[in-house]
Amino acid sequence: MKNEESHIDNDVTVAVGRDFPEIRDAVRSICADFPATYWRDLDERSAYPSTFVEALTKSGYLGALIPQEYGGSALPLRAAAVILEEVNASGCTASAAHAQMYIMGTLLRHGSEQQKRRYLPDIASGKLRLQAFGVTEPTSGSDTSSLRTRAERHGNVFLVNGQKVWTSRALHSDLMLLLARTSPLDTVARRTEGLSVFLVDLRAATDNGLQVRPIKTLINHNTTEIFFENLEVPAENLIGREGEGFRYILDGMNAERILVASECVGDGRWLLEKGVAYANTRSVFGRPIGQNQGIQFPLARAHAELEAADMMARRAAALFDAQQPCAAAANIAKLLASEATWRAAEAAMQTHGGFAFAREYDVERKWREARIYQTAPISTNLILAFVSQHVLGLPRSY
Ligand SMILES: Cc1cc2nc3c(=O)[nH]c(=O)nc-3n(C[C@H](O)[C@H](O)[C@H](O)COP(=O)(O)OP(=O)(O)OC[C@H]3O[C@@H](n4cnc5c(N)ncnc54)[C@H](O)[C@@H]3O)c2cc1C
């Protein structure tokens, strides 16, 4: 059995308690300007939280992971996780902007110096938004290597044809990171070969070979489907080497999972706080409902599970920041955090009784939002398949 813990250097400690307190306080103070009424209104209109994202951008937090030489603040991943956790724990929704933090990782790790100098400073300042990530397709789903969007080289351009689905924030992004097949499946030795990553300039491409259509969803996630018809992408927008894009994308997924795990913890804490407050104040049969163990125990269990998930997310971030193998920890953190959040969401809903269904309490909105984490950016089963195969050494199941 492989054990990532054995890779943790002695000097890497898994922090406990309220780490990065100044960042937490500063994020809380930004979020205080965006109360529940702001989010409720956006949810009803399926609108994008532009002013909130603008405020977060101005604070510089979305450039947290970009090195200082490219205009970012070069913070560790754990600090970025804390930022997103606090956003959600304040009742705001980090997913509107979280991708601006981590999608650039592929460019940072695998782009040319010229590409990095051209894009990263503007991404760090927020002048350019790179927060759309086109991987999932209607027919391939979780089986990424079977995706069908093709990018064929014609001189200095790649012609892109195909379709993506669930490309979130594409209508609120200047650039999109696109994964497309550049060599047909039957010409490559392994399915994961022959896929390439491109930076697509959405401003130039829209209605010029690319069309974006919003998808109506259970939650306000600004997600879309994207159609490509002979879209011309300049060859200079290819990131890294042609055919190696799958590996580049995988590289970025650990960071995404760790950050999403912390978002889950943040949402879970908000939901729990709401549940506990209501349990203490709502009186039925002449006493607070929170006096009943049937109300207390689900809240207490959710708290315990959130604490455990938080510890796992911290460990995964510590491994990542120490540049140690962290795929198992990142996946497990995301799995546990998504379930702990859901437990908290269910407990908050049940505690609120009928009032849980009233929009003005905001619990139903956060409950809906908490459900996504078990499906995206990777579904629970696919994490379990990863753990089975890569951690436990069981046969590959797919
Ligand atoms: C709101 C939202 C936002 C999203 N944003 C983005 C985005 O910005 N960019 C992007 O590229 N994608 C995005 N996604 C897509 C998301 O990553 C996928 O929905 C997710 O990976 C699952 O893929 P699928 O929906 O095709 O499900 P499928 O792959 O069809 O799977 C359906 C179910 O079957 C299970 N399953 C499939 N194969 C196996 C197996 N071998 N063993 C066990 N169980 C299996 C899955 O776990 C799942 O429960 C988003 C999705 C949503 C809903």
The ligand as a Gaussian input file, in Angstrom:
#p B3LYP/6-31G(d) Opt

LIG

0 1
 C      -22.370000      22.961000     -12.199000
 C      -21.252000      22.242000     -12.891000
 C      -20.102000      22.939000     -13.221000
 C      -19.075000      22.299000     -13.922000
 N      -17.983000      23.016000     -14.330000
 C      -17.091000      22.441000     -15.188000
 C      -16.078000      23.212000     -15.826000
 O      -15.945000      24.424000     -15.572000
 N      -15.271000      22.622000     -16.734000
 C      -15.390000      21.295000     -17.038000
 O      -14.625000      20.815000     -17.886000
 N      -16.335000      20.516000     -16.467000
 C      -17.186000      21.065000     -15.553000
 N      -18.186000      20.299000     -14.971000
 C      -18.307000      18.900000     -15.340000
 C      -18.011000      17.933000     -14.197000
 O      -16.627000      17.870000     -13.985000
 C      -18.621000      16.582000     -14.616000
 O      -20.026000      16.737000     -14.560000
 C      -18.186000      15.477000     -13.751000
 O      -16.798000      15.250000     -13.919000
 C      -18.927000      14.176000     -14.085000
 O      -18.999000      13.980000     -15.465000
 P      -20.416000      13.648000     -16.166000
 O      -21.364000      14.690000     -15.718000
 O      -20.231000      13.482000     -17.613000
 O      -20.848000      12.282000     -15.527000
 P      -20.547000      10.820000     -16.080000
 O      -19.101000      10.648000     -16.401000
 O      -21.546000      10.504000     -17.136000
 O      -20.884000       9.963000     -14.792000
 C      -22.224000       9.827000     -14.296000
 C      -22.172000       9.032000     -12.997000
 O      -21.584000       7.756000     -13.240000
 C      -20.468000       7.568000     -12.398000
 N      -19.433000       6.807000     -13.117000
 C      -18.977000       7.033000     -14.386000
 N      -18.006000       6.150000     -14.682000
 C      -17.830000       5.370000     -13.568000
 C      -16.967000       4.294000     -13.224000
 N      -16.069000       3.827000     -14.079000
 N      -17.070000       3.748000     -11.993000
 C      -17.990000       4.192000     -11.106000
 N      -18.832000       5.212000     -11.371000
 C      -18.753000       5.799000     -12.579000
 C      -19.976000       8.972000     -12.023000
 O      -19.267000       8.950000     -10.800000
 C      -21.292000       9.723000     -11.950000
 O      -21.854000       9.547000     -10.662000
 C      -19.193000      20.906000     -14.232000
 C      -20.359000      20.211000     -13.860000
 C      -21.370000      20.859000     -13.209000
 C      -22.622000      20.089000     -12.890000

